[in-house]
Amino acid sequence: MISGLLGGLALSPTLDQLMVSGLLYILQNHVVLMVLGELQTHVMVFKKD
């Protein structure tokens, strides 16, 4: 199944590019959310003191 999907992606570079850009977009958002979450926890800890 996976090899079939990869074969289909290889035949369609535009779909491949969409998948890659979509994954990069998700990764970017994930990193931003992680950083914001870290900052939020640090701010909360800072306010407690």
Secondary structure, 3 states (H helix, E strand, C coil): CHHHHHHHHHHCHHHHHHHHHHHHHHHHHHHHHHHHHHHHHHHHHHHHC
